[in-house]
Amino acid sequence: MASTNIEQRLQALEQDVAELKQQLETSPSPTEPWWRSISGIFANDAAYEEAMRLGREWREKENARSLPKKRKTRKKPKNVRS
């Protein structure tokens, strides 16, 4: 790649970074966390409830698959003389 091409790309990137820094400096800081603005937007949403149910079922199946299988052990009969 020619050095002039790299220099042009670097200059464009530096300009973009300077613009982003300027936007950050001039934008007002949020008064509340971002998650508060979206909290509760899925309330009473059937599609969301279905997605959560399917995810829960999948996680339960995956957890069951990853657990070691229990071995069946024979219990010794009580009151048996040796």
C-alpha positions in Angstrom: 0.0 0.0 0.0 1.4 3.4 -0.9 2.5 5.6 1.9 0.4 8.5 0.6 -2.8 6.3 0.8 -1.9 5.4 4.4 -1.3 9.0 5.3 -4.6 10.1 3.8 -6.5 7.4 5.7 -4.7 8.3 8.9 -5.5 12.0 8.5 -9.2 11.1 7.9 -9.2 8.9 11.0 -7.6 11.7 13.1 -10.2 14.1 11.8 -13.1 11.7 12.7 -11.7 11.2 16.2 -11.4 15.0 16.7 -15.0 15.4 15.7 -16.2 12.6 18.1 -14.2 14.2 20.9 -15.9 17.6 20.1 -19.4 15.9 20.2 -18.7 14.4 23.5 -17.5 17.6 25.0 -20.6 19.6 23.8 -23.3 16.9 24.5 -25.0 17.2 27.8 -24.3 14.5 30.3 -27.3 12.3 31.0 -29.1 13.0 34.2 -30.1 9.3 34.7 -28.6 6.0 33.7 -29.5 4.8 30.2 -31.2 1.7 31.5 -33.8 3.7 33.3 -35.1 5.1 30.0 -35.9 1.6 28.7 -36.9 0.0 32.0 -40.4 -1.5 31.7 -40.8 -1.2 28.0 -41.7 -4.9 27.7 -44.3 -4.9 30.4 -47.3 -7.0 29.4 -45.7 -7.9 26.1 -46.7 -11.5 25.1 -43.7 -11.9 22.7 -41.3 -10.9 25.4 -42.8 -13.3 27.9 -42.6 -16.1 25.3 -39.0 -15.3 24.6 -38.2 -15.4 28.3 -40.0 -18.7 28.7 -38.1 -20.3 25.8 -34.8 -19.0 27.1 -35.5 -20.4 30.5 -36.4 -23.8 29.1 -33.3 -23.9 27.0 -31.1 -23.0 30.0 -32.7 -25.7 32.1 -32.1 -28.3 29.4 -28.5 -27.2 29.0 -27.9 -27.3 32.8 -29.5 -30.7 33.0 -27.2 -32.0 30.3 -24.1 -30.6 31.9 -24.8 -32.1 35.4 -23.2 -35.5 36.1 -25.6 -38.4 35.9 -26.4 -40.0 39.2 -25.5 -43.6 39.6 -28.2 -45.9 40.9 -26.9 -47.6 44.0 -28.4 -50.6 45.7 -29.5 -50.2 49.2 -28.5 -52.9 51.6 -31.5 -54.6 53.0 -32.2 -53.9 56.7 -31.9 -56.5 59.3 -30.0 -58.9 57.1 -27.4 -61.0 58.9 -24.1 -61.7 57.3 
